[in-house]
Amino acid sequence: MDLFSKIREMKILLIDDDEWIRDSLSIFFEAEGCCVLTLETAEEGLSAIKDQDFDLIIVDYKLPGRDGIEFLKRVGHTQPNALKILITAYRNENVVSEAKKLKVQGFIEKPFTSDTFMASLTHLINIRDIHRERGLYKQD
């Protein structure tokens, strides 16, 4: 599967307080013709979702102010059909359990490379496509 042919038409929201990660992933997506909005805080993300829907939401767990889990709690009702990925260096049982309750479909552990990021994203898109083919992908 060509990952980028699947996500070129998606609106992507990326929230991470690490400028290097934001810039790197923005360049990564934009170089392939993807539409990505990068933000630094959950509060900025909450403002963005008031104005538009996103197909893919990638959010860091540790953010200043409201963390990624708190952000996803608020997003669930307004963005029910978005694929959600949590980036974290703090993956533990509590974080995973809480994220799964919020229907987070993927986790990317820090540190990551472009290869591991692409592999995780490809896996997530493949699972979604299989579920759609089998009629298992529910859009709320």
N, CA and C of each residue as an Amber inpcrd file, in Angstrom:
protein
   420
   0.8370000  -1.1810000   0.0000000   0.0000000   0.0000000   0.0000000
   0.8740000   1.2340000   0.0000000   0.5370000   2.1810000  -0.8380000
   1.1950000   3.4800000  -0.8050000   0.4700000   4.3340000   0.2330000
   1.0980000   4.4940000   1.3690000   0.4910000   5.2090000   2.4820000
  -0.0130000   6.5830000   2.0720000   0.8160000   7.3190000   1.3600000
   0.4560000   8.6930000   1.0700000  -0.6940000   8.8240000   0.0840000
  -0.8760000   7.8430000  -0.7910000  -2.0380000   7.9030000  -1.6770000
  -3.3170000   7.7580000  -0.8650000  -3.2450000   7.0950000   0.2800000
  -4.4180000   6.9200000   1.1390000  -4.6910000   8.1550000   1.9960000
  -3.6450000   8.8950000   2.3560000  -3.8710000  10.0090000   3.2810000
  -3.7680000  11.3950000   2.6390000  -3.4770000  11.4490000   1.3530000
  -3.3710000  12.7590000   0.7060000  -4.6470000  13.5830000   0.8170000
  -5.7790000  12.9240000   0.7930000  -7.0500000  13.6320000   0.8590000
  -7.5310000  13.8700000   2.2870000  -6.7910000  13.3340000   3.2560000
  -7.1750000  13.5020000   4.6550000  -6.7400000  14.8500000   5.1890000
  -7.5350000  15.3780000   6.0990000  -7.1210000  16.5470000   6.8680000
  -6.4810000  16.0130000   8.1440000  -5.2380000  16.4150000   8.3710000
  -4.4680000  15.8990000   9.4960000  -4.2450000  17.0130000  10.5230000
  -4.5110000  16.6890000  11.7890000  -4.2180000  17.5920000  12.8950000
  -3.1190000  16.9570000  13.7270000  -2.0320000  17.6860000  13.9290000
  -0.9000000  17.2270000  14.7290000  -0.6820000  18.2150000  15.8610000
  -0.7010000  17.7000000  17.0960000  -0.4640000  18.5530000  18.2630000
   0.6990000  17.9730000  19.0520000   1.7660000  18.7550000  19.1590000
   2.9390000  18.3570000  19.9370000   3.6600000  19.6260000  20.3640000
   4.0730000  19.6830000  21.6130000   4.7530000  20.8810000  22.1000000
   6.2230000  20.9160000  21.7060000   6.7300000  19.8120000  21.1760000
   8.1250000  19.7520000  20.7270000   8.2080000  20.3140000  19.3080000
   8.8440000  21.4730000  19.1820000   8.9370000  22.1450000  17.8900000
   9.6070000  21.2650000  16.8310000  10.6120000  20.5120000  17.2360000
  11.3230000  19.6540000  16.2830000  10.3790000  18.5930000  15.7160000
   9.5900000  17.9740000  16.5760000   8.6350000  16.9590000  16.1090000
   7.5920000  17.5920000  15.2040000   7.0320000  18.7240000  15.6140000
   6.0330000  19.4150000  14.7700000   6.6050000  19.7340000  13.4020000
   7.7880000  20.3330000  13.3790000   8.3890000  20.7200000  12.1030000
   8.7350000  19.5030000  11.2470000   9.3100000  18.4960000  11.8800000
   9.7090000  17.2910000  11.1310000   8.5050000  16.5880000  10.5160000
   7.4530000  16.3960000  11.3140000   6.2780000  15.7020000  10.7920000
   5.5160000  16.5600000   9.7860000   5.5370000  17.8530000   9.9770000
   4.9120000  18.7480000   9.0000000   5.6140000  18.6280000   7.6520000
   6.9320000  18.6660000   7.6590000   7.7120000  18.5030000   6.4230000
   7.4580000  17.1240000   5.8260000   7.4230000  16.1120000   6.6720000
   7.1760000  14.7320000   6.2620000   5.8540000  14.6250000   5.4940000
   4.7800000  15.1770000   6.0530000   3.4750000  15.1150000   5.4010000
   3.3820000  16.0360000   4.1850000   3.8230000  17.2670000   4.3330000
   3.6990000  18.2320000   3.2390000   4.5160000  17.8330000   2.0170000
   5.6440000  17.1800000   2.2250000   6.4700000  16.7380000   1.1050000
   5.7200000  15.7180000   0.2360000   4.7500000  15.0500000   0.8200000
   3.9520000  14.0610000   0.0970000   2.5980000  14.6150000  -0.3400000
   2.4130000  15.9280000  -0.1910000   1.1770000  16.5470000  -0.6490000
   0.0120000  16.4210000   0.3070000   0.2900000  16.1440000   1.5730000
  -0.7730000  15.9990000   2.5680000  -1.0850000  17.3510000   3.2100000
  -2.3320000  17.4980000   3.6320000  -2.7900000  18.7150000   4.3040000
  -2.6790000  18.4980000   5.8110000  -1.7800000  19.2350000   6.4690000
  -1.5580000  19.0480000   7.9040000  -1.5680000  20.3940000   8.6170000
  -2.2400000  20.4310000   9.7430000  -2.2330000  21.5920000  10.6300000
  -1.4590000  21.1820000  11.8680000  -0.3890000  21.9070000  12.1850000
   0.4170000  21.5910000  13.3590000   0.2110000  22.6610000  14.4190000
   0.0010000  22.1950000  15.6430000  -0.2390000  23.0930000  16.7650000
   0.5880000  22.6600000  17.9630000   0.7530000  23.5800000  18.9160000
   1.6190000  23.3320000  20.0640000   0.8700000  22.8720000  21.3090000
  -0.3910000  23.2780000  21.4590000  -1.1210000  22.9780000  22.6930000
  -2.4950000  22.3780000  22.4090000  -3.0150000  21.7150000  23.4220000
  -4.3660000  21.1540000  23.3260000  -5.3990000  22.2660000  23.1650000
  -5.1740000  23.3800000  23.8150000  -6.1100000  24.5010000  23.7120000
  -6.2100000  24.9970000  22.2660000  -5.0680000  25.0820000  21.5820000
  -5.0880000  25.4620000  20.1700000  -5.8410000  24.4100000  19.3540000
  -5.6550000  23.1550000  19.6990000  -6.3510000  22.0710000  19.0160000
  -7.8530000  22.1570000  19.2160000  -8.2860000  22.4840000  20.4280000
  -9.7150000  22.6140000  20.6930000 -10.3240000  23.7540000  19.8830000
  -9.5860000  24.8180000  19.7110000 -10.0650000  25.9110000  18.8520000
 -10.1720000  25.4620000  17.4000000  -9.1860000  24.7000000  16.9400000
  -9.1660000  24.2530000  15.5400000 -10.3280000  23.3200000  15.2260000
 -10.6800000  22.4410000  16.1630000 -11.7510000  21.4870000  15.8670000
 -13.1300000  22.1240000  15.8840000 -13.2320000  23.3390000  16.4030000
 -14.5060000  24.0550000  16.3290000 -14.8120000  24.4650000  14.8960000
 -13.7530000  24.7170000  14.1220000 -13.9070000  25.2540000  12.7740000
 -13.8770000  24.2100000  11.6720000 -13.3380000  23.0270000  11.9420000
 -13.2090000  22.0340000  10.8760000 -13.1270000  20.6260000  11.4280000
 -13.4350000  19.6770000  10.5470000 -13.3150000  18.2670000  10.8910000
 -11.9670000  17.7600000  10.4060000 -11.4230000  16.7980000  11.1280000
 -10.1600000  16.1840000  10.7560000 -10.3740000  14.6910000  10.5630000
  -9.6030000  14.1240000   9.6500000  -9.6720000  12.6930000   9.3820000
  -8.6590000  11.9130000  10.2140000  -7.5670000  12.5810000  10.5660000
  -6.4880000  11.9540000  11.3240000  -6.0090000  12.9510000  12.3750000
  -6.0440000  12.5260000  13.6380000  -5.5900000  13.3740000  14.7400000
  -4.4290000  12.6690000  15.4260000  -3.2970000  13.3510000  15.4550000
  -2.0910000  12.8340000  16.1020000  -1.7570000  13.8000000  17.2270000
  -1.7590000  13.3080000  18.4570000  -1.5470000  14.2000000  19.5980000
  -0.5560000  13.5730000  20.5780000   0.3130000  14.4210000  21.1050000
   1.2700000  13.9940000  22.1190000   0.5400000  13.8540000  23.4530000
   0.9920000  12.9180000  24.2710000   0.3960000  12.7280000  25.5940000
   0.7520000  13.8890000  26.5270000   2.0380000  14.2130000  26.6070000
   2.4910000  15.2730000  27.5150000   2.4850000  16.6120000  26.7840000
   1.5680000  17.4670000  27.1770000   1.4650000  18.8130000  26.6010000
   1.3720000  19.8040000  27.7500000   1.7600000  21.0410000  27.5110000
   1.5690000  22.0460000  28.5650000   0.0740000  22.2880000  28.7700000
  -0.3300000  22.4700000  30.0130000  -1.7590000  22.6580000  30.2850000
  -2.4870000  21.3230000  30.1880000  -3.4440000  21.2550000  29.3310000
  -4.2540000  20.0470000  29.1260000  -3.4270000  18.9990000  28.3810000
  -3.3930000  17.7540000  28.8700000  -2.6060000  16.7200000  28.2060000
  -3.3830000  16.1000000  27.0420000  -2.7190000  15.2060000  26.3180000
  -3.3220000  14.5930000  25.1400000  -4.5690000  13.7890000  25.4440000
  -4.6110000  13.1280000  26.5940000  -5.7950000  12.3570000  26.9900000
  -6.9740000  13.3020000  27.2340000  -6.7290000  14.3820000  27.9420000
  -7.7980000  15.3610000  28.1820000  -8.2970000  15.9660000  26.8700000
  -7.3640000  16.2330000  25.9770000  -7.7490000  16.7500000  24.6570000
  -8.6600000  15.7490000  23.9400000  -8.2650000  14.4790000  23.9380000
  -9.0430000  13.4520000  23.2430000 -10.4180000  13.2410000  23.8680000
 -10.5330000  13.4480000  25.1760000 -11.8520000  13.3750000  25.8210000
 -12.7920000  14.4070000  25.2140000 -12.2780000  15.5870000  24.9590000
 -13.0930000  16.6660000  24.3840000 -13.3470000  16.4630000  22.9010000
 -12.3960000  15.8360000  22.2160000 -12.4720000  15.6420000  20.7670000
 -13.4610000  14.5530000  20.3770000 -13.5900000  13.5360000  21.2100000
 -14.4040000  12.3780000  20.8770000 -15.7900000  12.7000000  20.3770000
 -16.4340000  13.6670000  20.9760000 -17.8090000  14.0070000  20.6020000
 -17.8790000  14.8230000  19.3140000 -16.8590000  15.6040000  19.0540000
 -16.9050000  16.4780000  17.8780000 -16.1940000  15.8920000  16.6650000
 -15.3480000  14.8960000  16.8780000 -14.5780000  14.2780000  15.7940000
 -14.6810000  12.7450000  15.8940000 -15.8860000  12.1930000  15.9070000
 -16.0280000  10.7540000  16.1680000 -15.4440000   9.8490000  15.0800000
 -15.3100000  10.3450000  13.8630000 -14.8430000   9.5010000  12.7650000
 -13.3580000   9.6370000  12.4690000 -12.6810000  10.4990000  13.2080000
 -11.2480000  10.6880000  12.9810000 -10.4590000   9.5010000  13.5210000
  -9.4310000   9.1110000  12.7840000  -8.4570000   8.1630000  13.3120000
  -7.6200000   8.9250000  14.3270000  -7.3890000   8.3140000  15.4840000
  -6.6760000   9.0070000  16.5460000  -5.4270000   8.2300000  16.9370000
  -4.3130000   8.9670000  17.0100000  -3.0270000   8.3890000  17.3980000
  -2.4710000   9.2030000  18.5620000  -1.9920000   8.5060000  19.5760000
  -1.3600000   9.1430000  20.7200000   0.1400000   8.8920000  20.6420000
   0.9120000   9.9710000  20.6820000   2.3690000   9.8770000  20.7410000
   2.7550000   9.9850000  22.2120000   3.6120000   9.0850000  22.6700000
   3.9880000   9.1600000  24.0750000   5.3510000   8.5320000  24.3560000
   6.0320000   9.1380000  25.3010000   7.2440000   8.5340000  25.8650000
   6.8800000   7.9160000  27.2100000   5.6080000   8.0220000  27.5910000
   5.1420000   7.6080000  28.9100000   4.0840000   6.5190000  28.8120000
   4.2850000   5.6020000  27.8760000   3.2840000   4.5540000  27.6880000
   3.3150000   3.6000000  28.8830000   2.1860000   3.5340000  29.5520000
   2.0170000   2.5940000  30.6490000   0.5760000   2.0970000  30.6170000
   0.2650000   1.1690000  31.5000000  -1.0490000   0.5410000  31.5000000
  -2.1840000   1.5550000  31.6580000  -2.0090000   2.5470000  32.5340000
  -3.0530000   3.5460000  32.7600000  -3.2890000   4.4060000  31.5220000
  -2.2080000   4.8530000  30.8960000  -2.3260000   5.6890000  29.6900000
  -3.0050000   4.8980000  28.5780000  -2.5690000   3.6630000  28.3610000
  -3.1440000   2.8350000  27.3000000  -4.6200000   2.5630000  27.5720000
  -4.9530000   2.2180000  28.8030000  -6.3420000   1.9310000  29.1640000
  -7.2370000   3.1470000  28.9340000  -6.7920000   4.2800000  29.3910000
  -7.5790000   5.5120000  29.2160000  -7.7300000   5.8640000  27.7410000
  -6.6510000   5.7210000  26.9920000  -6.6920000   6.0380000  25.5590000
  -7.6460000   5.0980000  24.8150000  -7.6240000   3.8290000  25.1530000
  -8.5180000   2.8750000  24.4820000  -9.9820000   3.1750000  24.7850000
 -10.2830000   3.6350000  25.9940000 -11.6500000   4.0500000  26.3280000
 -12.0980000   5.1900000  25.4190000 -11.1370000   6.0020000  24.9930000
 -11.4270000   7.1580000  24.1410000 -11.3490000   6.8110000  22.6580000
 -11.2280000   5.5190000  22.3630000 -11.1830000   5.0120000  20.9880000
  -9.9480000   5.4740000  20.2140000  -8.8360000   5.5810000  20.9340000
  -7.5620000   5.8480000  20.2680000  -7.1660000   4.5640000  19.5560000
  -6.8890000   4.6810000  18.2620000  -6.5990000   3.4870000  17.4720000
  -5.1140000   3.1500000  17.4030000  -4.2470000   4.1100000  17.6620000
  -2.8230000   3.8400000  17.5160000  -1.9740000   4.5680000  18.5400000
  -0.8010000   3.9820000  18.7900000   0.1780000   4.5690000  19.7050000
   1.5180000   4.6150000  18.9850000   2.2180000   5.7100000  19.1510000
   3.5770000   5.8260000  18.6360000   4.4440000   6.2300000  19.8180000
   5.4260000   5.3870000  20.1130000   6.2800000   5.6420000  21.2580000
   7.4930000   6.4670000  20.8610000   7.8120000   7.4300000  21.7120000
   9.0240000   8.2240000  21.5400000  10.1740000   7.4580000  22.1650000
  11.3340000   7.5670000  21.6300000  11.6560000   8.2450000  20.3670000
  11.2260000   7.3710000  19.1900000  10.9150000   8.0140000  18.0790000
  10.5350000   7.2810000  16.8830000  11.3000000   7.8320000  15.6900000
  11.3460000   7.0210000  14.6440000  11.9800000   7.4350000  13.3900000
  10.8860000   7.5930000  12.3450000  11.2410000   8.1380000  11.2040000
  10.2420000   8.2510000  10.1330000   9.7740000   6.8590000   9.7090000
  10.6650000   5.8700000   9.7480000  10.2780000   4.5030000   9.3820000
   9.2700000   3.9190000  10.3680000   9.5130000   4.0770000  11.6690000
   8.5710000   3.5310000  12.6430000   7.2580000   4.3050000  12.6160000
   7.3330000   5.6010000  12.3710000   6.1230000   6.4100000  12.2580000
   5.2890000   5.9420000  11.0650000   5.9370000   5.7740000   9.9090000
   5.2270000   5.3100000   8.7110000   4.6580000   3.9120000   8.9160000
   5.4070000   3.0440000   9.5590000   4.9200000   1.6790000   9.7980000
   3.6710000   1.6990000  10.6750000   3.6810000   2.5120000  11.7210000
   2.5160000   2.6130000  12.6000000   1.3110000   3.1770000  11.8590000
   1.5380000   4.2080000  11.0890000   0.4470000   4.8330000  10.3380000
  -0.0920000   3.8800000   9.2740000   0.7870000   3.1800000   8.5920000
   0.3750000   2.2080000   7.5730000  -0.4650000   1.1050000   8.2100000
  -0.0240000   0.5990000   9.3440000  -0.7650000  -0.4480000  10.0500000
  -2.1720000   0.0460000  10.4200000  -2.2530000   1.2380000  10.9570000
  -3.5360000   1.8040000  11.3610000  -4.4880000   1.9590000  10.1690000
  -3.9820000   2.4830000   9.0750000  -4.8080000   2.6680000   7.8690000
  -5.2420000   1.3070000   7.3200000  -4.3480000   0.3260000   7.3210000
  -4.7020000  -1.0230000   6.8490000  -5.8130000  -1.6340000   7.6900000
  -5.7070000  -1.5170000   9.0010000  -6.7400000  -2.0550000   9.8990000
  -8.0750000  -1.3660000   9.6260000  -8.0530000  -0.0510000   9.4880000
  -9.2890000   0.6780000   9.1830000  -9.8930000   0.1960000   7.8700000
  -9.0670000   0.0140000   6.8450000  -9.5610000  -0.4310000   5.5420000
 -10.1460000  -1.8430000   5.6130000  -9.4990000  -2.7330000   6.3510000
 -10.0230000  -4.0950000   6.5200000 -11.3730000  -4.0550000   7.2270000
 -11.4750000  -3.2520000   8.2570000 -12.7440000  -3.1340000   8.9760000
 -13.8320000  -2.5550000   8.0790000 -13.4960000  -1.5990000   7.2560000
 -14.4810000  -1.0420000   6.3190000 -14.9560000  -2.1040000   5.3370000
 -14.0100000  -2.8780000   4.8030000 -14.3610000  -3.9330000   3.8430000
 -15.2880000  -4.9630000   4.4710000 -15.0910000  -5.2460000   5.7350000
 -15.8950000  -6.2490000   6.4270000 -17.1360000  -5.6480000   7.0880000
 -17.3150000  -4.3380000   6.9270000 -18.4640000  -3.6850000   7.5290000
 -18.3580000  -3.5140000   9.0320000 -17.1360000  -3.5660000   9.5430000
 -16.9160000  -3.4540000  10.9900000 -16.5720000  -2.0480000  11.4350000
 -16.2170000  -1.1920000  10.4780000 -15.8080000   0.1780000  10.8230000
 -17.0620000   0.9940000  11.0290000 -17.2830000   1.3820000  12.2690000
 -18.5020000   2.1160000  12.6030000 -18.2010000   3.5940000  12.6480000
 -18.9950000   4.3230000  11.9350000 -18.9000000   5.7680000  12.0010000
 -20.0610000   6.2360000  12.8550000 -19.7330000   6.8650000  13.9830000
 -20.7710000   7.2860000  14.9430000 -21.6680000   8.3420000  14.3580000
